[in-house]
Amino acid sequence: MIIFTIYSRSYCHLCDDMRDALQAIMQNTAHRIVMVDVDQSPELLNLYDELVPVLFACKSNDTAQAGQQLCHYFLDADKVKAFCDE
């Protein structure tokens, strides 16, 4: 299973667009999408404020906490597919 984390904010249409596009390309792959609102954490806000949405991914057996950053602003489908194929 692949776990995707989208650092987002509640009023961000780009965040919704990224989630929807990710769901569309991952429909045949076991995955979970976690939306994290950067406005709820000063640390996350400091890291990702102007970059949201930011997409991270990890495989369920990865020990990395956040995983690998794949893209921000818009979904990079090629990077997502490459990550899935690793």
QUIZI-V638569 format. One record per backbone hydrogen bond with DSSP energy under -0.5 kcal/mol. CO is the residue of the C=O (numbers start at 1). NH is the residue of the N-H. If there is no record, write none. Layout:
BEGIN
CO/NH  CO/NH
END
This chain:
BEGIN
1/60  2/4  2/32  3/58  4/34  5/7  5/56  6/8  6/36  7/53  7/54  8/38  9/12  11/13  12/16  13/17  14/18  15/19  16/20  17/21  18/22  19/23  20/24  21/25  22/26  24/27  26/29  30/2  32/4  32/34  33/35  34/6  34/36  35/37  36/8  36/38  37/40  38/41  38/45  41/45  42/46  43/47  44/48  45/49  48/51  48/52  51/73  53/73  54/7  54/56  55/70  55/71  56/5  57/68  58/3  59/62  68/57  71/55  72/74  75/77  76/80  77/81  78/82  79/83  80/84  81/85  82/86  83/86
END
